[in-house]
Amino acid sequence: MGRKKPGKPRRERTAAEYTLQQLQPPGYDRWMTPAPDLDPERAAADSTLSAQAIGLMRRLVRLRAVYGPRIPVQAVWLDVAIDGGDLRLRRTDGSVGNLPAGELAAVLGGVTAATGATGATGAADVRGAVHELHANGMLLVEPNGEDDTVLRVVVGKPARPGDPWLFGGDLAGDLVPRTCVPGDPQALGADRFAALGYLRSHLAEGTVGTAEEYATFDGVGSVERAQELFDAVADLVDVRGCPACPTAHLCTRDPDAQLA
């Protein structure tokens, strides 16, 4: 009793298997969870609800099909921006230019193959393709607010929680600070590793992660489960990840370097 049964070694998750929320895009700290039985058409019969509230419900139901049960507020900002016909894009030189949604259809064909989206040929196709790119972490929305929605193309998506997001214009992957996370998903298990990445990322920013917030992440489910994961990795939260790791656990080491 107490012995572990022999079995297959744990397989390390790839970037595609981590949710957008687990990979913690910069500025993505507000997530919405529409009720499973949300019915905008039935709600529209309620005279106490405004047209704006009903419109938001319709957006959330449509976005849930792409993003799943947890929708970043940036997805709503992006959807509103698509309504306007123009998308604002951050160029590699730091400037911002407008990109008409109609023209976007011409350039999405080659990119959406990576996400499984069909070629963009109309307004609905453009909307769906842009959201698929966003949900898959191939482009992000800058955290400026709904009235200033600016897209950034991702040139390097994190392979695991704690790794950096790289955008067009960044110098190079090995020069961008990332949160140093000791251990690996294969040894810790994906759930514990994701929790450790969450805690270490907060540590690097000078803030404190909470079980209450982490309980809202996909796959966690409760404050008790979040605290259980935190307790399991408590001895690793303050560990220096590698000899090159400076204060605040920001790391610029070679990604292939071995942990100390």
N, C-alpha and C positions, 0 to 999 in steps of 0.2 A: 504494500500500500504506500502511496506517496511517490512511487516511481513514475516517471514519464514514459509513455509508450513510444517505442521508436517509430519514427515516421519520416516523411520527406522534409528536407530543410526548408525553412521559410524562403519564399521568393521575394526579392526586393521589389517594391512597387516602382513603376516607371512614372514619369511626370504626368502622363495621360490618365493614370489611375488616381491621382490626388485631385480632389475637387478644387475649384477656383478659390473657395473660402479657405481650405487648408493651406494653399500656397500663399495666402495673405498678400494680395496685390497692394502696393502702396496706396494708402488713402481709402481702402475698401473696408470701412469699419461699421457700416450700416447695412444690415441685411433684413429683408422682409420675408415673412412666412405666411402666405395667404392660406386661409382655412381650406381644407380639402373639398368642402362642399360649397365653396364660394360660387354664387350664381348671380352675376351682374344683371341678368334680365329679370330675375325675380326681385332683386333689390331695387330695380328701376321703378317698380310699382309703389315703393315706399316714398311718399311725398316729402318726408323729412330729410331725405338724402339729396344733396346737390348734384347737379349734372357733372361737376368736377369729380365728386366722389365716385359716381357711377363710371365715369371715364377711366379713373385710376383702377377700379376693379377689373374693367375689361382689359386694360393693359396687363395687369398682374396675371390674369388667367392665360392670356396669350403668351406672356413671357415664361410662365411656369413650364410650358411645354418644351422650352429650350434650356432653361437654367435649372430646372428641378424645383424642389420645395423651398429652397433658400435662394432669394433673388437679391442681388446687390442693388442699392438705390441707383447706382450708376447705370444699370440696365434701363431704368425708367427714364433717366436723363437722356440716354442715347435714343430711346424710342421717341421721345418728344422732339429731339433734334432731327430725326429722320422725317417726322411730320413736316418740318419746315422746308425740307427739300435740299438743304445744304448741310454738309458735315464739315467741321473744322478739324484740320489735321496739323499736328506739330511736325515740322520738317526737321531734318537732321541738323540744320544749322541753328535750330532754336526758334525760328520764326513760325508763324501760324498762317495757314492759307485755307481758303474755302474749297471744298470738294463737293460739287453738285452730286446729288444722289444718282441722277441719271447717268452721269459719266462714270460713277463708281461701278456700274454694271459691266462696263467694258474691261475693267481691270480685276474683277473678282473671280473670273472664270478659272484662272490658273491657281489662285490662292485657296479657293474653297475646296479643292480636291483633297487637301489635307484634313479637312473637317467632315467630309462626306456630304457637304452641301451641293445642291445642284447649281448649274450655271445661272447667273442672275440675268433675267431677261425682262423683268418688269418691276413695278414698284414693290409688290409683295415679295418677289424674289430677292431684291436688294435688301429689304428690311430683314428677311429671314437669314440671308447670308451674312450680313453685318453682325447680327446677334449671335450667330453660330461662331464667328471668328472671336467675338468678345467672350462668349461662354467658354471657349476652348483656350483662352488666354493668349490669342495671337494678336490682339490689340486691346488696349485698356483705355479707360476714360480718366483724364486727369481730375484730381479731387478739388475742382474749383467751384462746383455748384451747378445747379440746373441751368442757370442763366449764362453759363460760360462753359459749354460742353466741348472739350478739345480731346481728340483721339491721339493716341501714340501707338505706333507700330512696335510690337515686341519682336526683338531680334534674338533674344535669349530667354526662354521660359525656364523657370526653376525646375530642376529635376526632382527636388524634394523640398519640404518646408525648411525655411531658413536660408536657402540659396537665393541669390539676387535675381531681380527682374532686370533685364537689359533692354534698352531701347535704342532705336536708330539715333546715332549721334554720341552714344556713350563711347569712351575711349577704347576700352577692351574689357573682356570679362574678368581677367585676372587683376584689373585695377579698380574694380567696383567693390566697395565694402560689402560683405555679406555677414549674416549672423552665423557665428561658429557654433555648430551643434555636435557635441561629442557623441560617438557611437554611430550606428547606422540602422536603417529599418530592418535589415535582416536579423540583427542581434536583438534589438529592442522590441520588434514588432511594430507594424505600421501605426497602430493607434497610439502607442506610447511615444513613438518618435515624433508624430505630429503634435502631441501635447507638449513635448520638450521643445520643439521648434517654436511653438506659440509662446511659451514662457521665456525662452531665450531672446526672442524677437522683442518682447516687451522690455526685457532687461537691457538690451542694446539701445532702446529708445529712452531709457530712464523712467519707464513706467512699470506698473505691476499688473500682470494678467490675473484675472479672477475666474473662479470656477463658475460663477454665475454667467459671465460672458461666454466662456468656452462651452458651456452647456448648450448654447444656441447653435453651435457649429454642427454641420452635417455628421450624422453617425454617433454623436455623443449622447444626446437624449435627455440627460438629467444632470443636476448639479452634483448629485452623489457620484455618478459615473465620472464626471469631470474631475472631482476631487480625488477619486480612486486613481485616475491616470496621473494626476499631479503628484500624489504620494509615491507612486511607483517610480517616478523619475526625479524625486526631490534631491537625491544625492548627486545628480548630474547638472542641476540648474546653474550652480556657481563654478563648475569645473572649467578650467582653462582648456579650450579645445585643442590648441596646438602651440608649439613654442613661439610661433610668430604672432600669436593672437594678442593684440593690444588691449587696452582697457575697453570696457563696455562690450567685450566679446565680439567686436567687429573684426572680420578676418579678410585679408587680401592674399591669402596663400594660394599657391598653385593648386587647382582642384584635384590634381593627381597626387599631391603630397600625402603622406601617411600621418594620421593623428598620433600625437605623442602618447 
